[in-house]
Amino acid sequence: MLGITDHRTGFPRANSPNLPPAPPQNFQQFGGGAPSNYKFQYSACTGRRKALLIGINYAGQPNALRGCINDVTNMSNFLTQRFGYKREDMVILTDDQRNPMSLPTKANILRAMQWLVKDAQPNDSLFIHFSGHGGRTPDLDGDEDDGFDDVIYPLDYRVAGHIVDDDMHAIMVRPLRPGVRLTAIFDSCHSGTALDLPYVYSTQGVLKEPNLAKEAALDLFSAFNSYGQGDLSSVASTAIGFFKKAANGGSARERTIMTKTSPADVVMFSGSKDTQTSADTFQDGQARGALSWAFIKSLQQWPQQSYLQLLNTIRNELEGKYSQKPQLSCSHPLADSGSTDVNLRFVM
């Protein structure tokens, strides 16, 4: 049959019988070390659609950003035009608004996260987009391989403090029923596991395992380098992190799988690894966040992609321009023991 494949991209065309298969609708087994007799369910994304979009430029504050509000505007337009979201079913928090309830303060963000998941039903499609500053803080409950939790910074973080990944998981992931979809885009630094989803995938579709030996070697190099530069505080913090990894690394992953696995359908694309920063850049004539721009551009060009293809096309958009490596993580396994679930069609 002619016209099945777009030879410029290698992707099947919209009318091709070779499109990635749609997600199955029956319950799926976890396997791979997840709790026994535990099942999850993909969402068909045919139910209600709700979105929470947060963009913070931190105007007038140290380390102000330029593109985060633009990211939210572009994402809102993209969701309405491509995926059928309605403006009345969106909460938009940006720091250029006059209504105090629409500012991205810590209280407003937490309240909006609760609104997003309230009364969610199977086959609903929920969406959260955060564009702003992110960071790391010492892990207090032992569920992080690297000894640090990911955090996001609300507009009033200097007074109210940051928001920790454990809390975001508890609010937005833990309450969800099987078959509810939550798609998360975190365009911020150190955001690799910002929702504490336990299944992280490589660009080859392989489930990642923490490489403690490699990380430990990097930590030791960092410690020696800091010592040579006379930075004794960095030596101390690096050494603490190294010994914490050595003691807790294996058990941290087991704890995460046992406590953060979910029967819902939660998928997150994050702007960088936990150890990396994310770029505030200039694309298509305006300031943009690199991940937000690449996510939209990739799906505009190739709407019918698999999870794995989407991760790779996002990476390809940024390759050679930025050092950050966007991550794909999920609340359930996409591929395990030869499964091809990672090649299922990305729906939203």
C-alpha positions as CSV (number, residue, x, y, z in Angstrom):
1,M,0.0,0.0,0.0
2,L,1.4,3.4,-0.9
3,G,1.6,6.3,1.5
4,I,1.9,4.1,4.6
5,T,5.2,5.6,5.8
6,D,6.5,9.1,5.8
7,H,10.0,8.5,4.4
8,R,11.3,11.8,5.7
9,T,10.8,10.7,9.3
10,G,10.4,7.0,9.4
11,F,7.1,7.3,11.2
12,P,3.8,5.7,10.0
13,R,1.4,8.2,8.5
14,A,-2.0,8.8,10.1
15,N,-3.8,6.3,7.9
16,S,-1.2,3.6,8.2
17,P,-2.1,0.2,9.6
18,N,1.4,0.2,11.2
19,L,0.5,2.8,13.8
20,P,1.6,1.9,17.3
21,P,-1.2,-0.2,18.9
22,A,-3.5,1.5,21.3
23,P,-3.1,0.6,25.0
24,P,-5.1,-2.5,26.1
25,Q,-8.2,-1.9,28.3
26,N,-8.1,-4.9,30.5
27,F,-6.1,-5.1,33.8
28,Q,-2.4,-5.7,33.4
29,Q,0.0,-7.5,35.7
30,F,2.9,-5.6,37.2
31,G,5.6,-8.2,37.6
32,G,9.2,-7.1,37.8
33,G,9.3,-6.9,41.6
34,A,6.1,-5.0,42.1
35,P,3.7,-6.1,44.9
36,S,2.3,-9.6,44.2
37,N,-1.3,-9.8,42.9
38,Y,-1.1,-6.1,42.1
39,K,-2.6,-4.9,38.8
40,F,-2.9,-1.7,36.9
41,Q,-5.1,-0.4,34.0
42,Y,-4.3,1.9,31.1
43,S,-6.7,4.8,30.4
44,A,-8.5,5.1,27.1
45,C,-8.5,8.9,27.7
46,T,-12.1,9.1,26.5
47,G,-13.6,10.6,29.7
48,R,-13.4,14.0,31.3
49,R,-10.3,16.1,30.7
50,K,-8.8,18.5,33.3
51,A,-5.5,20.4,33.2
52,L,-3.4,22.3,35.7
53,L,-0.8,24.6,34.1
54,I,1.8,26.4,36.3
55,G,4.3,28.9,34.9
56,I,6.5,31.0,37.1
57,N,9.0,33.6,35.8
58,Y,9.8,34.9,39.4
59,A,9.9,38.4,38.1
60,G,11.8,40.8,40.4
61,Q,13.4,37.9,42.3
62,P,17.0,36.5,42.0
63,N,17.4,34.0,39.2
64,A,14.3,35.2,37.3
65,L,13.2,33.2,34.3
66,R,11.8,34.4,31.0
67,G,9.9,31.7,29.2
68,C,7.7,29.9,31.8
69,I,4.5,32.0,31.3
70,N,5.0,31.6,27.5
71,D,5.2,27.8,28.1
72,V,1.8,27.8,29.9
73,T,0.2,29.9,27.1
74,N,1.5,27.6,24.4
75,M,0.6,24.4,26.3
76,S,-2.9,25.7,26.9
77,N,-3.4,26.4,23.2
78,F,-1.9,23.0,22.3
79,L,-4.1,21.1,24.7
80,T,-7.3,22.8,23.4
81,Q,-6.4,22.5,19.7
82,R,-4.9,19.0,19.6
83,F,-6.4,17.1,22.5
84,G,-9.9,18.6,23.1
85,Y,-9.3,20.1,26.5
86,K,-11.6,23.0,27.4
87,R,-10.5,26.2,28.9
88,E,-13.2,26.0,31.6
89,D,-11.6,22.7,32.7
90,M,-8.2,24.2,33.2
91,V,-6.6,26.0,36.2
92,I,-3.8,28.3,35.1
93,L,-1.4,29.7,37.7
94,T,1.1,32.3,36.5
95,D,2.8,35.2,38.2
96,D,1.6,37.8,35.8
97,Q,-2.1,37.6,37.0
98,R,-3.8,40.1,39.3
99,N,-6.3,37.7,40.9
100,P,-4.5,36.4,44.1
101,M,-6.1,33.0,43.7
102,S,-4.4,32.7,40.2
103,L,-0.9,33.3,41.5
104,P,1.4,30.2,41.7
105,T,1.9,30.4,45.5
106,K,2.5,27.3,47.4
107,A,-1.0,27.2,48.9
108,N,-2.6,27.8,45.5
109,I,-0.5,25.1,43.8
110,L,-1.3,22.5,46.4
111,R,-5.0,23.4,46.3
112,A,-5.0,23.2,42.5
113,M,-3.3,19.8,42.6
114,Q,-6.1,18.5,44.8
115,W,-8.7,20.0,42.4
116,L,-7.0,18.2,39.5
117,V,-7.5,14.7,40.8
118,K,-10.7,15.2,42.7
119,D,-13.5,12.7,41.7
120,A,-11.4,11.3,38.8
121,Q,-12.9,8.3,37.1
122,P,-11.5,5.5,34.9
123,N,-10.7,6.8,31.3
124,D,-10.4,10.4,32.5
125,S,-7.4,12.3,31.2
126,L,-5.7,14.6,33.7
127,F,-2.7,16.8,32.8
128,I,-0.3,18.8,34.8
129,H,2.4,21.1,33.4
130,F,5.0,22.9,35.6
131,S,7.5,25.4,34.2
132,G,9.7,27.0,36.7
133,H,12.5,26.4,39.1
134,G,13.3,23.0,40.6
135,G,15.8,21.7,43.0
136,R,16.8,19.0,45.5
137,T,16.6,18.5,49.2
138,P,17.9,15.7,51.5
139,D,15.6,12.6,51.4
140,L,14.1,11.9,54.8
141,D,12.2,8.7,54.1
142,G,14.7,6.6,52.3
143,D,12.9,6.2,49.0
144,E,15.6,8.0,46.8
145,D,18.5,6.1,45.4
146,D,20.7,9.3,45.4
147,G,19.7,10.4,48.8
148,F,17.8,13.5,47.6
149,D,14.1,14.4,47.0
150,D,13.2,16.5,44.0
151,V,11.4,19.8,44.7
152,I,9.7,22.6,42.8
153,Y,9.7,26.2,43.9
154,P,6.4,28.2,44.1
155,L,6.4,31.9,43.7
156,D,6.6,32.5,47.4
157,Y,9.2,29.8,48.2
158,R,11.3,32.2,50.2
159,V,8.5,32.5,52.7
160,A,6.4,29.4,52.3
161,G,9.1,26.9,51.2
162,H,9.3,24.4,48.4
163,I,7.0,21.5,47.4
164,V,8.6,18.0,47.8
165,D,8.1,15.2,45.3
166,D,6.8,12.9,48.1
167,D,3.9,15.4,48.8
168,M,3.1,15.8,45.0
169,H,2.9,12.0,44.7
170,A,0.7,11.7,47.8
171,I,-1.7,14.4,46.4
172,M,-1.8,13.5,42.7
173,V,-0.8,9.9,42.3
174,R,-1.8,7.9,45.3
175,P,-5.6,8.7,45.2
176,L,-6.0,7.8,41.6
177,R,-8.1,4.7,40.6
178,P,-7.2,2.2,38.0
179,G,-7.7,3.5,34.5
180,V,-7.3,7.2,35.3
181,R,-4.6,8.9,33.3
182,L,-2.4,11.6,34.6
183,T,0.2,13.0,32.2
184,A,2.8,15.2,33.8
185,I,5.3,17.6,32.2
186,F,7.9,19.0,34.6
187,D,10.1,21.6,32.8
188,S,12.4,22.4,35.7
189,C,15.9,21.6,37.0
190,H,16.5,18.3,38.8
191,S,13.1,17.0,37.8
192,G,13.9,13.4,36.7
193,T,11.7,11.8,39.4
194,A,9.6,14.9,40.4
195,L,6.5,12.7,41.0
196,D,8.4,9.8,42.5
197,L,7.2,7.4,39.8
198,P,9.2,4.1,40.2
199,Y,9.6,3.0,36.6
200,V,12.1,5.1,34.6
201,Y,13.0,4.1,31.0
202,S,16.0,4.6,28.7
203,T,15.8,5.7,25.1
204,Q,16.1,2.0,24.2
205,G,12.9,1.2,26.2
206,V,14.9,-0.5,28.9
207,L,13.8,-0.2,32.5
208,K,16.6,1.7,34.3
209,E,18.3,0.3,37.4
210,P,20.3,2.6,39.7
211,N,24.0,2.2,38.9
212,L,25.4,2.8,42.4
213,A,28.9,1.8,41.4
214,K,29.1,4.5,38.6
215,E,27.4,7.1,40.8
216,A,29.8,6.3,43.7
217,A,32.8,6.8,41.4
218,L,31.5,10.1,40.2
219,D,30.9,11.2,43.8
220,L,34.4,10.3,44.8
221,F,35.8,12.2,41.8
222,S,33.7,15.2,42.8
223,A,34.9,14.9,46.4
224,F,38.6,14.8,45.3
225,N,38.1,17.7,42.9
226,S,36.4,19.8,45.7
227,Y,39.3,19.0,48.0
228,G,41.8,20.1,45.5
229,Q,40.0,23.4,45.1
230,G,39.8,23.9,48.9
231,D,36.0,23.5,49.0
232,L,35.8,21.5,52.2
233,S,32.0,22.0,52.6
234,S,31.5,20.3,49.2
235,V,33.8,17.5,50.3
236,A,31.7,16.9,53.4
237,S,28.3,17.0,51.6
238,T,29.6,14.7,48.8
239,A,31.0,12.2,51.3
240,I,27.7,12.1,53.2
241,G,25.8,11.5,49.9
242,F,28.2,8.8,48.9
243,F,27.9,6.8,52.1
244,K,24.1,7.2,52.1
245,K,23.9,5.7,48.6
246,A,26.2,2.9,49.6
247,A,24.1,2.0,52.6
248,N,20.6,2.6,51.2
249,G,20.8,2.5,47.4
250,G,19.4,-1.0,46.8
251,S,16.8,-0.8,49.5
252,A,15.7,2.7,48.3
253,R,14.5,1.3,44.9
254,E,12.7,-1.6,46.6
255,R,11.0,0.8,48.9
256,T,10.0,3.1,46.0
257,I,8.5,0.2,44.1
258,M,6.6,-1.0,47.1
259,T,5.3,2.4,48.2
260,K,5.0,4.5,44.9
261,T,3.6,2.0,42.4
262,S,0.1,2.8,41.4
263,P,-2.8,1.0,39.7
264,A,-3.6,4.2,37.8
265,D,-2.0,5.2,34.5
266,V,0.5,8.0,35.4
267,V,3.2,9.0,32.8
268,M,5.7,11.8,33.3
269,F,8.1,13.5,30.9
270,S,10.7,15.6,32.9
271,G,13.1,18.2,31.6
272,S,16.3,16.6,32.9
273,K,17.8,13.9,35.1
274,D,17.6,14.4,38.8
275,T,21.2,15.7,38.7
276,Q,20.8,18.0,35.8
277,T,19.5,21.5,35.1
278,S,16.9,22.4,32.5
279,A,17.3,25.3,30.0
280,D,15.3,28.5,29.8
281,T,15.8,29.1,26.1
282,F,14.7,31.0,23.0
283,Q,12.8,29.1,20.3
284,D,10.4,30.1,17.5
285,G,10.8,33.8,18.3
286,Q,10.1,33.7,22.0
287,A,11.5,32.7,25.4
288,R,10.6,29.0,26.1
289,G,11.4,26.2,28.4
290,A,13.3,23.6,26.4
291,L,11.2,20.6,27.4
292,S,7.9,22.4,26.9
293,W,8.9,23.5,23.5
294,A,10.2,20.0,22.4
295,F,7.1,18.2,23.8
296,I,4.7,20.3,21.8
297,K,6.8,20.4,18.6
298,S,7.3,16.6,18.6
299,L,3.6,15.9,18.9
300,Q,2.7,18.5,16.4
301,Q,5.0,16.9,13.8
302,W,4.2,13.3,14.7
303,P,0.9,12.9,16.6
304,Q,0.8,9.1,16.5
305,Q,3.9,8.1,18.4
306,S,4.7,5.4,20.9
307,Y,5.9,6.2,24.4
308,L,9.4,5.2,23.3
309,Q,9.3,7.2,20.0
310,L,8.1,10.3,21.9
311,L,10.9,10.1,24.4
312,N,13.4,9.9,21.6
313,T,11.9,12.6,19.4
314,I,11.9,15.0,22.4
315,R,15.5,14.0,23.1
316,N,16.4,14.5,19.4
317,E,14.9,18.0,19.4
318,L,17.2,19.0,22.2
319,E,20.3,17.1,21.2
320,G,23.2,19.3,20.3
321,K,21.5,22.3,21.7
322,Y,21.4,21.5,25.4
323,S,23.1,19.1,27.8
324,Q,19.9,18.1,29.6
325,K,18.4,14.7,28.9
326,P,14.6,14.5,29.3
327,Q,13.3,11.5,31.2
328,L,10.3,9.2,30.9
329,S,8.9,7.7,34.1
330,C,5.7,5.8,34.9
331,S,3.6,4.6,37.8
332,H,3.5,1.1,36.2
333,P,5.9,-0.9,34.0
334,L,5.8,-0.2,30.3
335,A,8.1,-3.0,29.3
336,D,9.2,-6.0,31.3
337,S,10.5,-9.4,30.4
338,G,10.1,-9.0,26.6
339,S,6.9,-7.1,26.7
340,T,6.3,-4.5,24.0
341,D,4.2,-2.2,26.0
342,V,6.8,0.6,25.7
343,N,5.8,0.6,22.0
344,L,2.2,1.2,22.7
345,R,0.7,4.4,21.3
346,F,1.0,7.5,23.5
347,V,-2.5,8.8,24.2
348,M,-3.6,11.7,26.3
